[in-house]
Amino acid sequence: MKKVMLIVVLLSAFMLSACSLSEEVNHSLEYAKEVKEQVDMLSNFAEEAPQMFKDAALSPESMKELESQLNDLKTNISDFNKTEVPAIAESIHEQLVMKNQTLLDEINALVDNGNIVLDNIENTQILKTINDVISLLNRIENLGL
């Protein structure tokens, strides 16, 4: 009887640890997916931004589109900063959150009373910061999550 109880206890412990491991793997995979989406979104913006900045100076419609893109970018960055992070990526994610905050500050510096200030676009470091963020995101992807 004692052997049966011991076997049941051991099997239960094994099953619980296997479930925990499975949950951690699923969490890591979900985080990796979110990192990939963030890289894609920032890369697309960085690629399109120089032309959007030029077009915004010439057209009110383009200015509205740029405002919309910047607002979407801010929302995505803020949401990503709140993402639950697997243990393996915690230190890099902390660096990423700090760099994302710099990016949010730069986006906010482009806007005055809800409108983009064209003079501020010329002085922005937004594309460099986006490239820094992408570099950190790539480091997370390379963790093998």
DRENDO-1510 file (C-alpha; in Angstrom, 1 decimal, always signed):
<recs>
REC; n; res; u; v; w
REC; 1; MET; +0.0; +0.0; +0.0 .
REC; 2; LYS; +2.8; +2.4; +0.8 .
REC; 3; LYS; +4.5; +1.7; -2.5 .
REC; 4; VAL; +1.2; +2.5; -4.3 .
REC; 5; MET; +0.9; +5.8; -2.4 .
REC; 6; LEU; +4.5; +6.6; -3.1 .
REC; 7; ILE; +4.0; +5.9; -6.9 .
REC; 8; VAL; +0.8; +8.0; -6.9 .
REC; 9; VAL; +2.6; +10.9; -5.2 .
REC; 10; LEU; +5.6; +10.7; -7.5 .
REC; 11; LEU; +3.4; +10.5; -10.6 .
REC; 12; SER; +1.4; +13.5; -9.4 .
REC; 13; ALA; +4.5; +15.5; -8.8 .
REC; 14; PHE; +5.8; +14.6; -12.3 .
REC; 15; MET; +2.6; +15.6; -13.9 .
REC; 16; LEU; +2.5; +18.9; -12.2 .
REC; 17; SER; +6.1; +19.7; -13.2 .
REC; 18; ALA; +5.4; +18.7; -16.7 .
REC; 19; CYS; +2.3; +21.0; -16.8 .
REC; 20; SER; +4.4; +23.9; -15.4 .
REC; 21; LEU; +7.1; +23.3; -18.0 .
REC; 22; SER; +4.5; +23.2; -20.8 .
REC; 23; GLU; +3.0; +26.5; -19.6 .
REC; 24; GLU; +6.4; +28.1; -19.5 .
REC; 25; VAL; +7.1; +26.9; -23.1 .
REC; 26; ASN; +3.8; +28.2; -24.2 .
REC; 27; HIS; +4.4; +31.6; -22.5 .
REC; 28; SER; +7.8; +31.8; -24.1 .
REC; 29; LEU; +6.4; +31.1; -27.6 .
REC; 30; GLU; +3.7; +33.7; -27.1 .
REC; 31; TYR; +6.3; +36.3; -26.0 .
REC; 32; ALA; +8.4; +35.4; -29.1 .
REC; 33; LYS; +5.4; +35.9; -31.3 .
REC; 34; GLU; +4.8; +39.4; -29.7 .
REC; 35; VAL; +8.5; +40.3; -30.2 .
REC; 36; LYS; +8.3; +39.3; -33.9 .
REC; 37; GLU; +5.2; +41.4; -34.3 .
REC; 38; GLN; +6.9; +44.4; -32.6 .
REC; 39; VAL; +10.0; +44.0; -34.8 .
REC; 40; ASP; +7.8; +43.9; -38.0 .
REC; 41; MET; +5.8; +47.0; -36.9 .
REC; 42; LEU; +8.8; +49.1; -36.0 .
REC; 43; SER; +10.7; +48.0; -39.1 .
REC; 44; ASN; +7.8; +49.0; -41.3 .
REC; 45; PHE; +7.4; +52.3; -39.7 .
REC; 46; ALA; +11.2; +53.0; -39.9 .
REC; 47; GLU; +11.1; +52.2; -43.6 .
REC; 48; GLU; +8.1; +54.4; -44.4 .
REC; 49; ALA; +8.8; +57.2; -41.9 .
REC; 50; PRO; +11.2; +59.4; -44.0 .
REC; 51; GLN; +8.7; +59.5; -46.9 .
REC; 52; MET; +5.8; +60.1; -44.5 .
REC; 53; PHE; +7.7; +63.0; -42.9 .
REC; 54; LYS; +8.3; +64.6; -46.3 .
REC; 55; ASP; +4.7; +64.0; -47.4 .
REC; 56; ALA; +3.4; +65.5; -44.2 .
REC; 57; ALA; +5.1; +68.8; -45.0 .
REC; 58; LEU; +3.3; +69.0; -48.3 .
REC; 59; SER; -0.2; +67.6; -47.6 .
REC; 60; PRO; -2.7; +67.9; -44.8 .
REC; 61; GLU; -4.0; +64.4; -45.6 .
REC; 62; SER; -0.4; +63.0; -45.2 .
REC; 63; MET; -0.1; +64.9; -41.9 .
REC; 64; LYS; -3.2; +63.3; -40.6 .
REC; 65; GLU; -1.9; +59.9; -41.7 .
REC; 66; LEU; +1.4; +60.5; -40.0 .
REC; 67; GLU; -0.5; +61.5; -36.8 .
REC; 68; SER; -2.5; +58.3; -37.0 .
REC; 69; GLN; +0.6; +56.2; -37.5 .
REC; 70; LEU; +2.4; +57.9; -34.6 .
REC; 71; ASN; -0.6; +57.3; -32.3 .
REC; 72; ASP; -0.8; +53.7; -33.3 .
REC; 73; LEU; +2.9; +53.3; -32.7 .
REC; 74; LYS; +2.5; +54.8; -29.2 .
REC; 75; THR; -0.3; +52.4; -28.4 .
REC; 76; ASN; +1.6; +49.4; -29.6 .
REC; 77; ILE; +4.7; +50.4; -27.7 .
REC; 78; SER; +2.8; +51.0; -24.5 .
REC; 79; ASP; +1.0; +47.7; -24.8 .
REC; 80; PHE; +4.2; +45.8; -25.5 .
REC; 81; ASN; +5.9; +47.4; -22.4 .
REC; 82; LYS; +3.1; +45.8; -20.3 .
REC; 83; THR; +3.7; +42.3; -21.8 .
REC; 84; GLU; +4.4; +39.5; -19.3 .
REC; 85; VAL; +8.0; +38.4; -19.9 .
REC; 86; PRO; +9.5; +34.9; -19.6 .
REC; 87; ALA; +12.4; +34.7; -17.1 .
REC; 88; ILE; +14.9; +34.2; -19.8 .
REC; 89; ALA; +14.2; +37.6; -21.4 .
REC; 90; GLU; +13.7; +39.7; -18.3 .
REC; 91; SER; +16.9; +41.7; -18.4 .
REC; 92; ILE; +16.8; +42.5; -22.1 .
REC; 93; HIS; +13.1; +43.4; -21.8 .
REC; 94; GLU; +13.9; +45.9; -19.1 .
REC; 95; GLN; +16.4; +47.5; -21.4 .
REC; 96; LEU; +13.8; +47.5; -24.1 .
REC; 97; VAL; +11.2; +49.2; -21.9 .
REC; 98; MET; +13.7; +52.0; -21.2 .
REC; 99; LYS; +14.4; +52.4; -24.9 .
REC; 100; ASN; +10.7; +52.3; -25.7 .
REC; 101; GLN; +10.2; +55.1; -23.2 .
REC; 102; THR; +12.8; +57.2; -25.0 .
REC; 103; LEU; +10.9; +56.4; -28.2 .
REC; 104; LEU; +7.6; +57.5; -26.7 .
REC; 105; ASP; +9.2; +60.7; -25.4 .
REC; 106; GLU; +10.5; +61.4; -28.9 .
REC; 107; ILE; +7.1; +60.8; -30.5 .
REC; 108; ASN; +5.5; +63.1; -27.9 .
REC; 109; ALA; +8.1; +65.8; -28.7 .
REC; 110; LEU; +6.9; +65.8; -32.3 .
REC; 111; VAL; +3.4; +66.8; -31.1 .
REC; 112; ASP; +2.3; +70.1; -29.7 .
REC; 113; ASN; -1.3; +70.5; -28.7 .
REC; 114; GLY; -2.3; +67.4; -30.7 .
REC; 115; ASN; -0.6; +68.6; -33.9 .
REC; 116; ILE; +2.7; +67.5; -35.4 .
REC; 117; VAL; +5.2; +70.3; -35.5 .
REC; 118; LEU; +7.2; +70.0; -38.7 .
REC; 119; ASP; +10.2; +71.8; -37.2 .
REC; 120; ASN; +10.4; +69.1; -34.6 .
REC; 121; ILE; +10.6; +66.3; -37.3 .
REC; 122; GLU; +13.8; +67.7; -38.6 .
REC; 123; ASN; +15.5; +67.4; -35.2 .
REC; 124; THR; +14.1; +64.1; -34.1 .
REC; 125; GLN; +16.2; +61.0; -33.4 .
REC; 126; ILE; +13.2; +58.8; -33.7 .
REC; 127; LEU; +14.6; +56.6; -36.5 .
REC; 128; LYS; +17.8; +56.0; -34.6 .
REC; 129; THR; +15.9; +55.1; -31.5 .
REC; 130; ILE; +13.6; +52.7; -33.5 .
REC; 131; ASN; +16.8; +51.0; -34.8 .
REC; 132; ASP; +18.1; +50.7; -31.3 .
REC; 133; VAL; +14.8; +49.1; -30.2 .
REC; 134; ILE; +14.8; +46.7; -33.2 .
REC; 135; SER; +18.3; +45.7; -32.2 .
REC; 136; LEU; +17.2; +44.8; -28.7 .
REC; 137; LEU; +14.1; +43.0; -30.1 .
REC; 138; ASN; +16.4; +41.0; -32.3 .
REC; 139; ARG; +18.5; +40.0; -29.3 .
REC; 140; ILE; +15.4; +38.7; -27.6 .
REC; 141; GLU; +14.5; +36.7; -30.8 .
REC; 142; ASN; +18.0; +35.2; -30.7 .
REC; 143; LEU; +17.5; +33.8; -27.2 .
REC; 144; GLY; +15.8; +30.9; -28.9 .
REC; 145; LEU; +12.3; +31.4; -27.4 .
</recs>
